[in-house]
Every structure is written in structure tokens, then in C-alpha cells.
Amino acid sequence: MPDPLDDLLPRFSRAIETAFGAEHAGADPVLRRSAQPKFGDYQANGAMALAKTLGRNPREVASAIVEHLDLAGLAEAPEVAGPGFVNIRLLPDYLGAKAAELAGDDRLGVRPAPVAETVVVDYSQPNVAKEMHVGHLRSTIIGDAVVRVLEFLGHRVIRQNHLGDWGTNFGMLIEHVGDLGEDEATAELSLGDLEAFYRQAKAKFDADPSFAERARLRVVALQSGDPATLAHWRLLIDLSTRYFSTVYELLGVRLTDDDIAGESFYNPMLADVADDLVDKGLAVVDEGALCVFPPGFAGRDGKPFPLMVRKSDGGFGYDATDLAALRYRVSELGADRIIYVVDARQSQHFALLFKAGEMAGWLGAGTRAEHVAFGAVLGPDGRPFKTRAGGTVRLVALLREAVERAEAVVAERGGLDEATRAEVARQVGVGAVKYADLSNDRSKDYVFDLDRMLAMDGNTGPYLQYAHVRTRSIARKAAEQGVAPAAGTAVLVTEPAERALVLQLLALDCVVHATSEALQPHRLTTYLFELASAFTAFFDQCPVLRADTPGQRASRLVLTDLTGQTLRLGLDLLGIEAPERM
Ligand code: ARG
């Protein structure tokens, strides 16, 4: 196995057992990569906690561990440092052998998950006849990265695009289609400007009481399945999803029409879900509405806060749909894990939903649900991102601008023909926006700043893409010179920069698994940035094509190639393309 921890940990358990007896064999040595090379490659801090349990001095405990620690074949004699740290420095031969192992593995050391689960990922979720805004951008990008990581680890992923395709808004939207006539409505909605259509409908609704009244009646007609009304409703959905598909294509995300399970999909299940909750004694009538009151939630007024199963007018809303979707995902889709990639402002909604799901017995027994919450995208002024006119910033417009600016960046570098340049600019521009989003701790807000996103240095998409490009160009040169390394080439770890690079390459498995558990893509971006930096240092300090000996050159070419493959795989898991040249 690639991760040195797999080799080190059993040796630690054995040492602890011999030193302190079998009852302490399970004590966690708290073994981590060292923050600085002077503390070795790995450092164990477990002696502190163990000392507390044993009522002994931590340094003494660390010394006792070291005395029994047999690291033959793995590391130099371990050292005790500071108050009781154990510092480990791996042997060059061991590191070289591990790196060579990686080079022969097309998963680059990443193990499949021990148990393959069925995972439902609810993401993107734009609203019909409304523009996709930057919040939907975040959900789409983060959700897609999460899906890719989970699939790579062998899980069965079911994507669910919980399209906002139902609700009282549709009264006014459908009425507006009727007023315009199908042809004109189609033309209007095909412009790729859903917001304009929505605004027109809303303006009429607000200004014209007779239109508002017709809209209200239209909601009733929609709910009772009136064919003409349904036809106009479908037109809205078709035109909107066609538009969303163009955005998905531009973004390069893996969402298709087959992944749509919109709010309306659950309509036939709502009454039954309400009955189920009543039968279980969980739903009660409160001021005419059927509500579930999960304990521990209070509104602003301090009163218990409900999930609304059925509104007092008899209608079902967002809460009811999510209750039905949850039950469906457990019982029909067989989910082991359900992931909701939604704005942090909906945290209370999901906390209530999950609690209700537990109370109903849908969650808990084998199925867990998680809200992958994310913060807001801010404008340059640090306030929620809006156009100058105060409207929603259009997602496509942002992406197009990013690609345009990337063209300039790529053109400045020169050397590509026009067709390649356009393709690379798309990869760089879209990649930069995605990377900037994914590299932030998702729970935090971030400022949308194209200049920074497109910078060629720092923790950016283009920097990583460029590091990959460099590895490819070295490989091409090696091939031209007829010195490409053969399979099974020995990896020699002599220079500090080589050691640092190998250690980083070996850590991929651990990082990908941590990313899938915490559902935090920024763990992977941080890793890739550190890898690219380690490669830059290696490249500065260790001549590759001009290495002293053919053996060293072959070894360094293997490390270069491994770096390139790891960057490419890592970027792919984030949904970012890695061009061959730029
Ligand atoms: N369409 C909603 C919005 O734009 C998000 C839906 C999130 N998913 C869910 N299952 N509630 O805010």
C-alpha cells in the first residue's frame, strides 16, 4: 500500500503493546506528516495522551515507545524531541520503492472505499424560468466534484437535480405564457435570459390585480391537471432545462436530463407522506396547517419551529416535497448516504428535515443524510454579488468573461495555433472559476475576483494546469531525445526536494479519502497546490534531462511523470481539465 502510514502504524502498535501492555495496544500514536523537514517526515504526538492515561511523564513514555519501536527497512532510528514527540525519517530506499510502486498503479495509490455505498447527491437545483445565479454555480461545481470523488472511490452515485419546477409562482409564469402565446414565449425564453421573462411576469402580477387573480386560478388549474395548463408548464420546463444544459456543458459537469428529479416528481407521493407522518404520531394540526415539530428548533419568536407538511389552504410546499424526496431516496433508491449540496442559508431547513427523517425512522437505520452547506459569493465590494443594477449576476456571462480573459492570458504566452488556443482558453477560464470556488473552505463566503482566479501563480487553477503542462513538455522532450524511462525504473531519493516530492505523491490516497468523508474539496485543492509547489522546488533544484547519470535522469523523469499524472487525476476529480499545452 502506498501510504507510509500503513507500514508505520502497526509498528507503533506493537511498540506500545510491548512497552505498556496489551490493554494500551490500541492507543493512537497520532502519527502525521511533519510540518517541517527538521522534525522528520512523520511525527507521532500520541505519547502526550498516553502519558496522561498512564499517569507518567510524556518524554519518558515517548522514550519507552522508541525503545521498542522496530522500524527496520522503513526509517532511521527514531528520535524523541521536545516534550515527547517521536520524529521519523524514512529511508531513501523505502521511499524510492514506494514511489516506484505508485508509478505502476493506474489509481496512483488511491484505494477504493472498503464498502461501496449507494450515495444520492442532490445538487445544482436551479429553478425553472429563473436565471441560474452564482449560488447555483456553487452547488453545481461542488456537487460535481463530490460526485467525481465518490465515484472514483467505487461508490454508486445517483445524481438528483432537485429542479424547482413547482409552486405558486407557476400560476403567474404559465399565465404569462398564455398571454404571449406559445411562439413568442418560446422566443423570449430561448434568448438565454430567463430572468427577463420572470421579471415581466412578476411585474404584471404586482401591477395588475386581474392578472394576479388569473394567476391564482391558474395554480388551481395546474394542480388539478388541466391539459392546456400542463402543456404550458411543460413548455417552461423544456425551455429552461435546455438552457440549463448549455450551462452544464459549458461548465463540463456530469448532469443530464436523466438526473432531473424536480419538485413536481414528488407530487403523487405527498398525500401518502402526510398520512405516514400522521400515523406515526409525528404530524399535528397547528393553526390549520399540518406540521411536524422536531424538538430543539425555535423560530425568532421563541416558539417551536415546524416543518410544514400541508399548508392551511391544503397545498403542499417546499418542506413537504423534501420530506417526500427523503423518504423516496431511502426506500426507493436504497440510499446509504444522502448528500444535499445547498446554500448555508438553508441549514435550518435541512436540520429540521433530517431530524424529522430520524423521527419517522427513514434515517438512522443504515442511512445518513448530510447537508453540504456553502457560503455566499461576494462582489468586489464584499457584499453579495449583484449586477450594477442590483439584479442577479448571470452565470453564463461570468463564465464567458472568464474564458475571454483566459484567451488573453493564453495568447500572451504564445505558441499555440488558433483552434488549440480557443480550446485551452475554455479549459483555463472555466477551470479557474471552478478551482477558485473549490479551493475555498466551502462553508465560507468568497469574493469573485477574475484577476486573482486567472493568476498564473499562487493557489489557482491556471497555476496547477501549468505545472501539469510542464511535466508533459518534459516528457515530450525526453521522448524526442530517446531517454523516456522504461517501466519498472528505480526511483532514487537523494535530494531533499526529491524526498519532499515523493512524500507528497504518497499522500494522495489519504487526501482523497479525507475529501470524500468530509465532503470538502478544498482538501484536495490544498494537496494539489502543495504538490505543484513541491514539483516547482524539485524542478529548480534537481536537473531532470541534464541529470548527472542516466539512472538519476530516468528516476527524475518517473517523478515528473508521476507528478503530472497526479495533477491530472486530482484536477479531474475536481471536474477541471488539464490541457497538454498552454
Ligand atoms: N431550488 C432550490 C433553490 O434554488 C434549492 C433546492 C435544494 N434541494 C433540496 N432538496 N431542497 O433554492
Residues whose N, C-alpha, C, O or C-beta is under 5 A from the ligand:
A	BS01	LIG	D122 Q125 P126 H162 G164 V342
